[in-house]
Amino acid sequence: MDRITAITVFVAVADRGSLTAAGEALDMSRAMVTRYLAELERWLGARVLHRTTRRVSLTPAGEAALTRCRQILELGDDLRAVLADPGAAPHGTMRITCSTSFGYSHLAAAVADYVAQYPGTAIDMLLIDRAVNLVEERIDLAIRISNDLDASLIARKLSICRSVLCATPAYLRAHGKPQRPQDLSQHNCLLHYYVGKSHWRLSGAEGAVSVPVSGNISANEATVLLQAVRADAGIAMLPTYLVASALAVGELVVVLPDHAPESMGIYGVYVSRRQMPLIVRSFLDFLAERFGDSPAWDAAWSKAARISPAPRKKPAAVRSSKPTRARRAR
């Protein structure tokens, strides 16, 4: 028996939950998949799958075997990578997914630069604001921004995602600027479905605090909230990768700059290291180098916007008793 092939079949069935789906992925008949599974169970001396007409599931022995079988396959892939031609260029097509806001603001440009650097590559992007099933959607790589990743997937950290509370100068002139986190309850807070839907967790000198928030606009996509903020609708918690340019020119102002929302990691997530195509491996390296732990979008606004400038005073000779209208930077 080809034990490596049998292990490959077992892992494919476990990942896809179906003998038929595993056979299609491996270009193998269902009968051949069944044969390899039977041979593997005979070799291991234990039943690894419960099989019914409707579904398959792992036995306790199968759960223990699956982790070790993955390790065996990954060791084989690592060996092939070591022996591969170090001068080989990435090639082929890769299907990736990420959030709409990050795809629009940063990933699209990174993809354009990557395919220009490697002419033999092509990338299919799926922008969607939910965690998709990588196997069912045939995704090679997902870019996810989270602190709670699926333990069954493999993740490589690419960068960090920081957020700020922000609003327009016009909104703050009309409604006042919060001086402490509890003041947010008196403001129209624009909310994201998946991040801080009803509470914003902030960290300051006194420690972490969870503040209840509410508002009349919510959305599942950060770019929509950004446009609402720009329309003077309220205060939103938004990622710095999306609002850096607006903060740098003063179009938006940081609210409660001494209280930071929880940061999250930006990860490249994939199903398995087994037989990882060179295009996926090299693209991960490319993104890690491009973004890094100190991403350029943070540097673009930090000095100018972390501390809001004091209002500009008129010269004494032209000072008026009437209130002056602050200029709104564009």
KOLKE-790370 format. One record per residue (C-alpha): x, y, z; residue number from 1. Coordinates in pm, whole numbers, plus 50000, padded with zeros to 5 digits. Each point is the difference from the previous one (the first is absolute). Example, Ala and Ser with C-alpha at 12.3 -4.5 7.8 and 13.67 -1.06 7.14 Angstrom:
! residues 2
<node><c1>51230</c1><c2>49550</c2><c3>50780</c3><pos>1</pos></node>
<node><c1>50137</c1><c2>50344</c2><c3>49934</c3><pos>2</pos></node>
***
This chain:
! residues 330
<node><c1>50000</c1><c2>50000</c2><c3>50000</c3><pos>1</pos></node>
<node><c1>50115</c1><c2>50353</c2><c3>49922</c3><pos>2</pos></node>
<node><c1>49968</c1><c2>50132</c2><c3>50354</c3><pos>3</pos></node>
<node><c1>50067</c1><c2>50362</c2><c3>49907</c3><pos>4</pos></node>
<node><c1>49712</c1><c2>49987</c2><c3>49750</c3><pos>5</pos></node>
<node><c1>49778</c1><c2>49832</c2><c3>50260</c3><pos>6</pos></node>
<node><c1>50082</c1><c2>50275</c2><c3>50250</c3><pos>7</pos></node>
<node><c1>49931</c1><c2>50263</c2><c3>49733</c3><pos>8</pos></node>
<node><c1>49660</c1><c2>49844</c2><c3>49932</c3><pos>9</pos></node>
<node><c1>49914</c1><c2>49987</c2><c3>50371</c3><pos>10</pos></node>
<node><c1>50087</c1><c2>50368</c2><c3>50052</c3><pos>11</pos></node>
<node><c1>49802</c1><c2>50099</c2><c3>49690</c3><pos>12</pos></node>
<node><c1>49692</c1><c2>49813</c2><c3>50124</c3><pos>13</pos></node>
<node><c1>50034</c1><c2>50157</c2><c3>50347</c3><pos>14</pos></node>
<node><c1>50032</c1><c2>50350</c2><c3>49851</c3><pos>15</pos></node>
<node><c1>49710</c1><c2>49965</c2><c3>49758</c3><pos>16</pos></node>
<node><c1>49770</c1><c2>49778</c2><c3>50203</c3><pos>17</pos></node>
<node><c1>49922</c1><c2>49781</c2><c3>49701</c3><pos>18</pos></node>
<node><c1>50161</c1><c2>49709</c2><c3>49814</c3><pos>19</pos></node>
<node><c1>49861</c1><c2>50130</c2><c3>49672</c3><pos>20</pos></node>
<node><c1>50136</c1><c2>50353</c2><c3>50054</c3><pos>21</pos></node>
<node><c1>50340</c1><c2>49863</c2><c3>50099</c3><pos>22</pos></node>
<node><c1>50006</c1><c2>49783</c2><c3>49689</c3><pos>23</pos></node>
<node><c1>49918</c1><c2>50296</c2><c3>49778</c3><pos>24</pos></node>
<node><c1>50275</c1><c2>50208</c2><c3>50161</c3><pos>25</pos></node>
<node><c1>50254</c1><c2>49720</c2><c3>49953</c3><pos>26</pos></node>
<node><c1>49872</c1><c2>49892</c2><c3>49657</c3><pos>27</pos></node>
<node><c1>49921</c1><c2>49657</c2><c3>50143</c3><pos>28</pos></node>
<node><c1>49690</c1><c2>49781</c2><c3>49989</c3><pos>29</pos></node>
<node><c1>49789</c1><c2>49952</c2><c3>50310</c3><pos>30</pos></node>
<node><c1>50081</c1><c2>49629</c2><c3>49991</c3><pos>31</pos></node>
<node><c1>50373</c1><c2>50078</c2><c3>50005</c3><pos>32</pos></node>
<node><c1>49952</c1><c2>50243</c2><c3>50291</c3><pos>33</pos></node>
<node><c1>49815</c1><c2>49727</c2><c3>50192</c3><pos>34</pos></node>
<node><c1>50279</c1><c2>49753</c2><c3>49927</c3><pos>35</pos></node>
<node><c1>50273</c1><c2>50233</c2><c3>50126</c3><pos>36</pos></node>
<node><c1>49806</c1><c2>50074</c2><c3>50317</c3><pos>37</pos></node>
<node><c1>49950</c1><c2>49631</c2><c3>50068</c3><pos>38</pos></node>
<node><c1>50372</c1><c2>49933</c2><c3>49947</c3><pos>39</pos></node>
<node><c1>50092</c1><c2>50289</c2><c3>50231</c3><pos>40</pos></node>
<node><c1>49772</c1><c2>49869</c2><c3>50275</c3><pos>41</pos></node>
<node><c1>50147</c1><c2>49653</c2><c3>49957</c3><pos>42</pos></node>
<node><c1>50352</c1><c2>50142</c2><c3>50031</c3><pos>43</pos></node>
<node><c1>49915</c1><c2>50215</c2><c3>50305</c3><pos>44</pos></node>
<node><c1>49797</c1><c2>49726</c2><c3>50163</c3><pos>45</pos></node>
<node><c1>49716</c1><c2>50241</c2><c3>50077</c3><pos>46</pos></node>
<node><c1>49690</c1><c2>50139</c2><c3>49836</c3><pos>47</pos></node>
<node><c1>50054</c1><c2>50369</c2><c3>49914</c3><pos>48</pos></node>
<node><c1>49661</c1><c2>50092</c2><c3>49851</c3><pos>49</pos></node>
<node><c1>49634</c1><c2>49940</c2><c3>50073</c3><pos>50</pos></node>
<node><c1>49841</c1><c2>49958</c2><c3>49655</c3><pos>51</pos></node>
<node><c1>49629</c1><c2>50018</c2><c3>49922</c3><pos>52</pos></node>
<node><c1>49810</c1><c2>50058</c2><c3>49678</c3><pos>53</pos></node>
<node><c1>49963</c1><c2>50369</c2><c3>50090</c3><pos>54</pos></node>
<node><c1>50329</c1><c2>50106</c2><c3>50157</c3><pos>55</pos></node>
<node><c1>50332</c1><c2>49902</c2><c3>50148</c3><pos>56</pos></node>
<node><c1>50146</c1><c2>50103</c2><c3>50335</c3><pos>57</pos></node>
<node><c1>50322</c1><c2>49935</c2><c3>50187</c3><pos>58</pos></node>
<node><c1>50022</c1><c2>49735</c2><c3>50269</c3><pos>59</pos></node>
<node><c1>50208</c1><c2>50078</c2><c3>50311</c3><pos>60</pos></node>
<node><c1>50286</c1><c2>49806</c2><c3>49840</c3><pos>61</pos></node>
<node><c1>49949</c1><c2>50197</c2><c3>49679</c3><pos>62</pos></node>
<node><c1>50023</c1><c2>50332</c2><c3>50184</c3><pos>63</pos></node>
<node><c1>50330</c1><c2>49892</c2><c3>50155</c3><pos>64</pos></node>
<node><c1>50129</c1><c2>49870</c2><c3>49666</c3><pos>65</pos></node>
<node><c1>49900</c1><c2>50308</c2><c3>49801</c3><pos>66</pos></node>
<node><c1>50244</c1><c2>50236</c2><c3>50173</c3><pos>67</pos></node>
<node><c1>50290</c1><c2>49761</c2><c3>49948</c3><pos>68</pos></node>
<node><c1>49903</c1><c2>49928</c2><c3>49642</c3><pos>69</pos></node>
<node><c1>50002</c1><c2>50373</c2><c3>49926</c3><pos>70</pos></node>
<node><c1>50347</c1><c2>50024</c2><c3>50152</c3><pos>71</pos></node>
<node><c1>50125</c1><c2>49715</c2><c3>49781</c3><pos>72</pos></node>
<node><c1>49871</c1><c2>50170</c2><c3>49686</c3><pos>73</pos></node>
<node><c1>50140</c1><c2>50338</c2><c3>50104</c3><pos>74</pos></node>
<node><c1>50343</c1><c2>49844</c2><c3>50060</c3><pos>75</pos></node>
<node><c1>49988</c1><c2>49859</c2><c3>49649</c3><pos>76</pos></node>
<node><c1>49909</c1><c2>50341</c2><c3>49859</c3><pos>77</pos></node>
<node><c1>50280</c1><c2>50165</c2><c3>50195</c3><pos>78</pos></node>
<node><c1>50247</c1><c2>49747</c2><c3>49859</c3><pos>79</pos></node>
<node><c1>49883</c1><c2>50065</c2><c3>49644</c3><pos>80</pos></node>
<node><c1>50026</c1><c2>50374</c2><c3>50057</c3><pos>81</pos></node>
<node><c1>50360</c1><c2>49963</c2><c3>50120</c3><pos>82</pos></node>
<node><c1>50091</c1><c2>49794</c2><c3>49694</c3><pos>83</pos></node>
<node><c1>49808</c1><c2>50217</c2><c3>49753</c3><pos>84</pos></node>
<node><c1>50174</c1><c2>50238</c2><c3>49764</c3><pos>85</pos></node>
<node><c1>50067</c1><c2>50309</c2><c3>50212</c3><pos>86</pos></node>
<node><c1>49993</c1><c2>50215</c2><c3>49687</c3><pos>87</pos></node>
<node><c1>49651</c1><c2>49891</c2><c3>49893</c3><pos>88</pos></node>
<node><c1>49755</c1><c2>50288</c2><c3>49960</c3><pos>89</pos></node>
<node><c1>49642</c1><c2>49986</c2><c3>50131</c3><pos>90</pos></node>
<node><c1>49744</c1><c2>49914</c2><c3>49735</c3><pos>91</pos></node>
<node><c1>49636</c1><c2>49902</c2><c3>49964</c3><pos>92</pos></node>
<node><c1>49670</c1><c2>50134</c2><c3>50133</c3><pos>93</pos></node>
<node><c1>49912</c1><c2>50064</c2><c3>50364</c3><pos>94</pos></node>
<node><c1>49656</c1><c2>50071</c2><c3>50146</c3><pos>95</pos></node>
<node><c1>50000</c1><c2>50228</c2><c3>50305</c3><pos>96</pos></node>
<node><c1>49739</c1><c2>50167</c2><c3>50220</c3><pos>97</pos></node>
<node><c1>49996</c1><c2>50294</c2><c3>50240</c3><pos>98</pos></node>
<node><c1>49772</c1><c2>50271</c2><c3>50136</c3><pos>99</pos></node>
<node><c1>49871</c1><c2>50260</c2><c3>49757</c3><pos>100</pos></node>
<node><c1>50158</c1><c2>50292</c2><c3>50184</c3><pos>101</pos></node>
<node><c1>50349</c1><c2>49850</c2><c3>50021</c3><pos>102</pos></node>
<node><c1>49980</c1><c2>49864</c2><c3>49645</c3><pos>103</pos></node>
<node><c1>49905</c1><c2>50340</c2><c3>49864</c3><pos>104</pos></node>
<node><c1>50242</c1><c2>50208</c2><c3>50208</c3><pos>105</pos></node>
<node><c1>50317</c1><c2>49788</c2><c3>49997</c3><pos>106</pos></node>
<node><c1>49982</c1><c2>49644</c2><c3>49869</c3><pos>107</pos></node>
<node><c1>49904</c1><c2>50090</c2><c3>49641</c3><pos>108</pos></node>
<node><c1>50316</c1><c2>50209</c2><c3>49960</c3><pos>109</pos></node>
<node><c1>50209</c1><c2>49724</c2><c3>50156</c3><pos>110</pos></node>
<node><c1>49853</c1><c2>49745</c2><c3>49760</c3><pos>111</pos></node>
<node><c1>50071</c1><c2>50229</c2><c3>49703</c3><pos>112</pos></node>
<node><c1>50363</c1><c2>50038</c2><c3>50106</c3><pos>113</pos></node>
<node><c1>50038</c1><c2>49625</c2><c3>50057</c3><pos>114</pos></node>
<node><c1>49870</c1><c2>49890</c2><c3>49660</c3><pos>115</pos></node>
<node><c1>50216</c1><c2>50269</c2><c3>49836</c3><pos>116</pos></node>
<node><c1>50303</c1><c2>49856</c2><c3>50178</c3><pos>117</pos></node>
<node><c1>49909</c1><c2>49642</c2><c3>49899</c3><pos>118</pos></node>
<node><c1>49848</c1><c2>50009</c2><c3>49648</c3><pos>119</pos></node>
<node><c1>49912</c1><c2>49629</c2><c3>50007</c3><pos>120</pos></node>
<node><c1>49750</c1><c2>50048</c2><c3>50284</c3><pos>121</pos></node>
<node><c1>49631</c1><c2>50091</c2><c3>50018</c3><pos>122</pos></node>
<node><c1>49789</c1><c2>50078</c2><c3>50307</c3><pos>123</pos></node>
<node><c1>49623</c1><c2>49969</c2><c3>50038</c3><pos>124</pos></node>
<node><c1>49871</c1><c2>50219</c2><c3>50286</c3><pos>125</pos></node>
<node><c1>49678</c1><c2>49937</c2><c3>50190</c3><pos>126</pos></node>
<node><c1>49911</c1><c2>50301</c2><c3>50217</c3><pos>127</pos></node>
<node><c1>49740</c1><c2>49914</c2><c3>50261</c3><pos>128</pos></node>
<node><c1>49941</c1><c2>50104</c2><c3>50361</c3><pos>129</pos></node>
<node><c1>49953</c1><c2>49658</c2><c3>50154</c3><pos>130</pos></node>
<node><c1>50221</c1><c2>49701</c2><c3>50067</c3><pos>131</pos></node>
<node><c1>49957</c1><c2>49764</c2><c3>49706</c3><pos>132</pos></node>
<node><c1>50059</c1><c2>49624</c2><c3>50000</c3><pos>133</pos></node>
<node><c1>50336</c1><c2>49972</c2><c3>49826</c3><pos>134</pos></node>
<node><c1>49942</c1><c2>49646</c2><c3>49877</c3><pos>135</pos></node>
<node><c1>49647</c1><c2>50053</c2><c3>49868</c3><pos>136</pos></node>
<node><c1>50088</c1><c2>50332</c2><c3>49833</c3><pos>137</pos></node>
<node><c1>50328</c1><c2>49861</c2><c3>49859</c3><pos>138</pos></node>
<node><c1>50201</c1><c2>50272</c2><c3>50172</c3><pos>139</pos></node>
<node><c1>50379</c1><c2>49965</c2><c3>50004</c3><pos>140</pos></node>
<node><c1>50060</c1><c2>50286</c2><c3>50244</c3><pos>141</pos></node>
<node><c1>49779</c1><c2>50218</c2><c3>50222</c3><pos>142</pos></node>
<node><c1>50115</c1><c2>50332</c2><c3>50143</c3><pos>143</pos></node>
<node><c1>49820</c1><c2>50027</c2><c3>50333</c3><pos>144</pos></node>
<node><c1>50004</c1><c2>50275</c2><c3>50263</c3><pos>145</pos></node>
<node><c1>49919</c1><c2>49842</c2><c3>50333</c3><pos>146</pos></node>
<node><c1>50115</c1><c2>49890</c2><c3>50343</c3><pos>147</pos></node>
<node><c1>49787</c1><c2>49686</c2><c3>49985</c3><pos>148</pos></node>
<node><c1>50112</c1><c2>49773</c2><c3>49717</c3><pos>149</pos></node>
<node><c1>49868</c1><c2>49654</c2><c3>49918</c3><pos>150</pos></node>
<node><c1>50230</c1><c2>49754</c2><c3>50176</c3><pos>151</pos></node>
<node><c1>49963</c1><c2>49751</c2><c3>49714</c3><pos>152</pos></node>
<node><c1>50169</c1><c2>50241</c2><c3>49758</c3><pos>153</pos></node>
<node><c1>50363</c1><c2>50107</c2><c3>49969</c3><pos>154</pos></node>
<node><c1>50073</c1><c2>50371</c2><c3>50038</c3><pos>155</pos></node>
<node><c1>50302</c1><c2>50219</c2><c3>49939</c3><pos>156</pos></node>
<node><c1>50001</c1><c2>50349</c2><c3>50148</c3><pos>157</pos></node>
<node><c1>50061</c1><c2>50265</c2><c3>49736</c3><pos>158</pos></node>
<node><c1>49938</c1><c2>50327</c2><c3>50185</c3><pos>159</pos></node>
<node><c1>49797</c1><c2>50173</c2><c3>50268</c3><pos>160</pos></node>
<node><c1>49664</c1><c2>50177</c2><c3>49973</c3><pos>161</pos></node>
<node><c1>49956</c1><c2>50295</c2><c3>50235</c3><pos>162</pos></node>
<node><c1>49677</c1><c2>50196</c2><c3>50028</c3><pos>163</pos></node>
<node><c1>49900</c1><c2>50347</c2><c3>50115</c3><pos>164</pos></node>
<node><c1>49681</c1><c2>50176</c2><c3>50097</c3><pos>165</pos></node>
<node><c1>49950</c1><c2>50283</c2><c3>49752</c3><pos>166</pos></node>
<node><c1>49754</c1><c2>50263</c2><c3>49883</c3><pos>167</pos></node>
<node><c1>49999</c1><c2>50314</c2><c3>49786</c3><pos>168</pos></node>
<node><c1>50083</c1><c2>50339</c2><c3>50151</c3><pos>169</pos></node>
<node><c1>49649</c1><c2>50113</c2><c3>49901</c3><pos>170</pos></node>
<node><c1>49834</c1><c2>49722</c2><c3>50201</c3><pos>171</pos></node>
<node><c1>50213</c1><c2>50077</c2><c3>50306</c3><pos>172</pos></node>
<node><c1>49928</c1><c2>50373</c2><c3>49977</c3><pos>173</pos></node>
<node><c1>49628</c1><c2>49926</c2><c3>49990</c3><pos>174</pos></node>
<node><c1>49990</c1><c2>49733</c2><c3>50273</c3><pos>175</pos></node>
<node><c1>50310</c1><c2>50055</c2><c3>50210</c3><pos>176</pos></node>
<node><c1>50312</c1><c2>49788</c2><c3>50031</c3><pos>177</pos></node>
<node><c1>49992</c1><c2>49709</c2><c3>50247</c3><pos>178</pos></node>
<node><c1>50246</c1><c2>50052</c2><c3>50285</c3><pos>179</pos></node>
<node><c1>49972</c1><c2>49650</c2><c3>50149</c3><pos>180</pos></node>
<node><c1>49875</c1><c2>49663</c2><c3>49871</c3><pos>181</pos></node>
<node><c1>49670</c1><c2>50027</c2><c3>50191</c3><pos>182</pos></node>
<node><c1>49914</c1><c2>50312</c2><c3>49797</c3><pos>183</pos></node>
<node><c1>49952</c1><c2>49779</c2><c3>49693</c3><pos>184</pos></node>
<node><c1>49656</c1><c2>49905</c2><c3>50131</c3><pos>185</pos></node>
<node><c1>49888</c1><c2>50355</c2><c3>49916</c3><pos>186</pos></node>
<node><c1>50114</c1><c2>49973</c2><c3>49636</c3><pos>187</pos></node>
<node><c1>49877</c1><c2>49836</c2><c3>49683</c3><pos>188</pos></node>
<node><c1>50242</c1><c2>49710</c2><c3>49960</c3><pos>189</pos></node>
<node><c1>50011</c1><c2>49830</c2><c3>49661</c3><pos>190</pos></node>
<node><c1>50033</c1><c2>49625</c2><c3>50048</c3><pos>191</pos></node>
<node><c1>50150</c1><c2>49705</c2><c3>49815</c3><pos>192</pos></node>
<node><c1>49803</c1><c2>49674</c2><c3>50001</c3><pos>193</pos></node>
<node><c1>50300</c1><c2>49786</c2><c3>50090</c3><pos>194</pos></node>
<node><c1>50228</c1><c2>50231</c2><c3>50201</c3><pos>195</pos></node>
<node><c1>49867</c1><c2>50180</c2><c3>50306</c3><pos>196</pos></node>
<node><c1>49632</c1><c2>49970</c2><c3>49912</c3><pos>197</pos></node>
<node><c1>49879</c1><c2>50124</c2><c3>50340</c3><pos>198</pos></node>
<node><c1>50314</c1><c2>50057</c2><c3>50209</c3><pos>199</pos></node>
<node><c1>50333</c1><c2>50161</c2><c3>49921</c3><pos>200</pos></node>
<node><c1>50294</c1><c2>49870</c2><c3>50202</c3><pos>201</pos></node>
<node><c1>50262</c1><c2>50270</c2><c3>50055</c3><pos>202</pos></node>
<node><c1>50334</c1><c2>50000</c2><c3>50182</c3><pos>203</pos></node>
<node><c1>50145</c1><c2>50308</c2><c3>50171</c3><pos>204</pos></node>
<node><c1>50227</c1><c2>50093</c2><c3>50287</c3><pos>205</pos></node>
<node><c1>49740</c1><c2>49877</c2><c3>50249</c3><pos>206</pos></node>
<node><c1>49969</c1><c2>49664</c2><c3>49825</c3><pos>207</pos></node>
<node><c1>49741</c1><c2>49841</c2><c3>49774</c3><pos>208</pos></node>
<node><c1>49638</c1><c2>50108</c2><c3>49998</c3><pos>209</pos></node>
<node><c1>49698</c1><c2>49871</c2><c3>49808</c3><pos>210</pos></node>
<node><c1>49763</c1><c2>50279</c2><c3>49904</c3><pos>211</pos></node>
<node><c1>49641</c1><c2>49939</c2><c3>49880</c3><pos>212</pos></node>
<node><c1>49935</c1><c2>50187</c2><c3>49674</c3><pos>213</pos></node>
<node><c1>49705</c1><c2>50050</c2><c3>49770</c3><pos>214</pos></node>
<node><c1>49909</c1><c2>50189</c2><c3>49686</c3><pos>215</pos></node>
<node><c1>49764</c1><c2>50026</c2><c3>49706</c3><pos>216</pos></node>
<node><c1>50234</c1><c2>49854</c2><c3>49733</c3><pos>217</pos></node>
<node><c1>50165</c1><c2>49658</c2><c3>49992</c3><pos>218</pos></node>
<node><c1>50160</c1><c2>49802</c2><c3>49717</c3><pos>219</pos></node>
<node><c1>50194</c1><c2>49683</c2><c3>49931</c3><pos>220</pos></node>
<node><c1>50270</c1><c2>50183</c2><c3>49805</c3><pos>221</pos></node>
<node><c1>50247</c1><c2>50259</c2><c3>50128</c3><pos>222</pos></node>
<node><c1>50008</c1><c2>50208</c2><c3>49681</c3><pos>223</pos></node>
<node><c1>49628</c1><c2>50068</c2><c3>50037</c3><pos>224</pos></node>
<node><c1>50054</c1><c2>50124</c2><c3>50354</c3><pos>225</pos></node>
<node><c1>50285</c1><c2>50222</c2><c3>49881</c3><pos>226</pos></node>
<node><c1>49771</c1><c2>50169</c2><c3>49749</c3><pos>227</pos></node>
<node><c1>49739</c1><c2>50054</c2><c3>50271</c3><pos>228</pos></node>
<node><c1>50262</c1><c2>50156</c2><c3>50227</c3><pos>229</pos></node>
<node><c1>50109</c1><c2>50230</c2><c3>49716</c3><pos>230</pos></node>
<node><c1>49636</c1><c2>50109</c2><c3>49971</c3><pos>231</pos></node>
<node><c1>50020</c1><c2>50128</c2><c3>50362</c3><pos>232</pos></node>
<node><c1>49770</c1><c2>49720</c2><c3>50123</c3><pos>233</pos></node>
<node><c1>50189</c1><c2>49906</c2><c3>50317</c3><pos>234</pos></node>
<node><c1>50300</c1><c2>49828</c2><c3>50155</c3><pos>235</pos></node>
<node><c1>50129</c1><c2>49666</c2><c3>49873</c3><pos>236</pos></node>
<node><c1>50270</c1><c2>49754</c2><c3>50096</c3><pos>237</pos></node>
<node><c1>50193</c1><c2>49944</c2><c3>49678</c3><pos>238</pos></node>
<node><c1>50330</c1><c2>49831</c2><c3>49904</c3><pos>239</pos></node>
<node><c1>50293</c1><c2>50231</c2><c3>49943</c3><pos>240</pos></node>
<node><c1>50075</c1><c2>49830</c2><c3>49668</c3><pos>241</pos></node>
<node><c1>49673</c1><c2>50150</c2><c3>49875</c3><pos>242</pos></node>
<node><c1>50004</c1><c2>50348</c2><c3>50157</c3><pos>243</pos></node>
<node><c1>50372</c1><c2>50085</c2><c3>50007</c3><pos>244</pos></node>
<node><c1>49988</c1><c2>50250</c2><c3>49712</c3><pos>245</pos></node>
<node><c1>49687</c1><c2>50173</c2><c3>50134</c3><pos>246</pos></node>
<node><c1>50160</c1><c2>50033</c2><c3>50344</c3><pos>247</pos></node>
<node><c1>50328</c1><c2>50130</c2><c3>49859</c3><pos>248</pos></node>
<node><c1>49833</c1><c2>50295</c2><c3>49824</c3><pos>249</pos></node>
<node><c1>49754</c1><c2>50075</c2><c3>50280</c3><pos>250</pos></node>
<node><c1>49687</c1><c2>49893</c2><c3>49815</c3><pos>251</pos></node>
<node><c1>49938</c1><c2>49772</c2><c3>50298</c3><pos>252</pos></node>
<node><c1>50104</c1><c2>50050</c2><c3>50362</c3><pos>253</pos></node>
<node><c1>50098</c1><c2>49734</c2><c3>50251</c3><pos>254</pos></node>
<node><c1>49754</c1><c2>49985</c2><c3>50290</c3><pos>255</pos></node>
<node><c1>50137</c1><c2>49902</c2><c3>50342</c3><pos>256</pos></node>
<node><c1>50360</c1><c2>49966</c2><c3>49873</c3><pos>257</pos></node>
<node><c1>50114</c1><c2>49877</c2><c3>50343</c3><pos>258</pos></node>
<node><c1>49762</c1><c2>49701</c2><c3>49982</c3><pos>259</pos></node>
<node><c1>50088</c1><c2>49747</c2><c3>49734</c3><pos>260</pos></node>
<node><c1>49766</c1><c2>49729</c2><c3>49868</c3><pos>261</pos></node>
<node><c1>50132</c1><c2>49647</c2><c3>50008</c3><pos>262</pos></node>
<node><c1>50236</c1><c2>49925</c2><c3>49711</c3><pos>263</pos></node>
<node><c1>49971</c1><c2>49685</c2><c3>49789</c3><pos>264</pos></node>
<node><c1>50237</c1><c2>49796</c2><c3>49791</c3><pos>265</pos></node>
<node><c1>49997</c1><c2>49986</c2><c3>49620</c3><pos>266</pos></node>
<node><c1>50055</c1><c2>49636</c2><c3>49903</c3><pos>267</pos></node>
<node><c1>50045</c1><c2>49791</c2><c3>49692</c3><pos>268</pos></node>
<node><c1>49786</c1><c2>49692</c2><c3>50063</c3><pos>269</pos></node>
<node><c1>50004</c1><c2>49673</c2><c3>49807</c3><pos>270</pos></node>
<node><c1>49886</c1><c2>49642</c2><c3>50042</c3><pos>271</pos></node>
<node><c1>50328</c1><c2>49809</c2><c3>50005</c3><pos>272</pos></node>
<node><c1>50369</c1><c2>50029</c2><c3>49930</c3><pos>273</pos></node>
<node><c1>49969</c1><c2>49679</c2><c3>49802</c3><pos>274</pos></node>
<node><c1>50097</c1><c2>50057</c2><c3>49639</c3><pos>275</pos></node>
<node><c1>49980</c1><c2>50376</c2><c3>50040</c3><pos>276</pos></node>
<node><c1>50056</c1><c2>50150</c2><c3>49654</c3><pos>277</pos></node>
<node><c1>50301</c1><c2>50225</c2><c3>49959</c3><pos>278</pos></node>
<node><c1>49770</c1><c2>50289</c2><c3>49905</c3><pos>279</pos></node>
<node><c1>49826</c1><c2>49984</c2><c3>50342</c3><pos>280</pos></node>
<node><c1>50325</c1><c2>49974</c2><c3>50193</c3><pos>281</pos></node>
<node><c1>50162</c1><c2>50287</c2><c3>49812</c3><pos>282</pos></node>
<node><c1>49691</c1><c2>50222</c2><c3>50026</c3><pos>283</pos></node>
<node><c1>49998</c1><c2>49955</c2><c3>50377</c3><pos>284</pos></node>
<node><c1>50366</c1><c2>50103</c2><c3>50010</c3><pos>285</pos></node>
<node><c1>49919</c1><c2>50297</c2><c3>49776</c3><pos>286</pos></node>
<node><c1>49717</c1><c2>50124</c2><c3>50224</c3><pos>287</pos></node>
<node><c1>50195</c1><c2>49950</c2><c3>50324</c3><pos>288</pos></node>
<node><c1>50283</c1><c2>50212</c2><c3>49863</c3><pos>289</pos></node>
<node><c1>49766</c1><c2>50263</c2><c3>49853</c3><pos>290</pos></node>
<node><c1>49783</c1><c2>50053</c2><c3>50308</c3><pos>291</pos></node>
<node><c1>50203</c1><c2>49886</c2><c3>50305</c3><pos>292</pos></node>
<node><c1>49945</c1><c2>50081</c2><c3>50367</c3><pos>293</pos></node>
<node><c1>50031</c1><c2>50375</c2><c3>49936</c3><pos>294</pos></node>
<node><c1>49778</c1><c2>50047</c2><c3>49695</c3><pos>295</pos></node>
<node><c1>50045</c1><c2>50310</c2><c3>49787</c3><pos>296</pos></node>
<node><c1>49640</c1><c2>50113</c2><c3>50050</c3><pos>297</pos></node>
<node><c1>50063</c1><c2>50056</c2><c3>50371</c3><pos>298</pos></node>
<node><c1>50314</c1><c2>50203</c2><c3>49936</c3><pos>299</pos></node>
<node><c1>49809</c1><c2>50216</c2><c3>49752</c3><pos>300</pos></node>
<node><c1>49776</c1><c2>50158</c2><c3>50263</c3><pos>301</pos></node>
<node><c1>50140</c1><c2>49930</c2><c3>50346</c3><pos>302</pos></node>
<node><c1>50201</c1><c2>50320</c2><c3>50048</c3><pos>303</pos></node>
<node><c1>49735</c1><c2>50224</c2><c3>49851</c3><pos>304</pos></node>
<node><c1>49685</c1><c2>49851</c2><c3>50146</c3><pos>305</pos></node>
<node><c1>50061</c1><c2>49817</c2><c3>50327</c3><pos>306</pos></node>
<node><c1>49974</c1><c2>50336</c2><c3>50179</c3><pos>307</pos></node>
<node><c1>49740</c1><c2>50236</c2><c3>49859</c3><pos>308</pos></node>
<node><c1>50139</c1><c2>50352</c2><c3>49941</c3><pos>309</pos></node>
<node><c1>49863</c1><c2>50287</c2><c3>50204</c3><pos>310</pos></node>
<node><c1>49765</c1><c2>50235</c2><c3>49816</c3><pos>311</pos></node>
<node><c1>50182</c1><c2>50270</c2><c3>49809</c3><pos>312</pos></node>
<node><c1>49956</c1><c2>50349</c2><c3>50152</c3><pos>313</pos></node>
<node><c1>49948</c1><c2>50313</c2><c3>49795</c3><pos>314</pos></node>
<node><c1>50245</c1><c2>50288</c2><c3>50034</c3><pos>315</pos></node>
<node><c1>49895</c1><c2>50246</c2><c3>50273</c3><pos>316</pos></node>
<node><c1>49942</c1><c2>50283</c2><c3>49751</c3><pos>317</pos></node>
<node><c1>49721</c1><c2>49813</c2><c3>49821</c3><pos>318</pos></node>
<node><c1>49857</c1><c2>49807</c2><c3>50292</c3><pos>319</pos></node>
<node><c1>49621</c1><c2>50008</c2><c3>50008</c3><pos>320</pos></node>
<node><c1>49746</c1><c2>49932</c2><c3>50271</c3><pos>321</pos></node>
<node><c1>49806</c1><c2>49782</c2><c3>49754</c3><pos>322</pos></node>
<node><c1>50087</c1><c2>49629</c2><c3>49988</c3><pos>323</pos></node>
<node><c1>50226</c1><c2>49909</c2><c3>49710</c3><pos>324</pos></node>
<node><c1>49942</c1><c2>49709</c2><c3>49768</c3><pos>325</pos></node>
<node><c1>50277</c1><c2>49745</c2><c3>50009</c3><pos>326</pos></node>
<node><c1>50135</c1><c2>49896</c2><c3>49669</c3><pos>327</pos></node>
<node><c1>49947</c1><c2>49641</c2><c3>49904</c3><pos>328</pos></node>
<node><c1>50305</c1><c2>49847</c2><c3>49838</c3><pos>329</pos></node>
<node><c1>49949</c1><c2>49803</c2><c3>49681</c3><pos>330</pos></node>
***
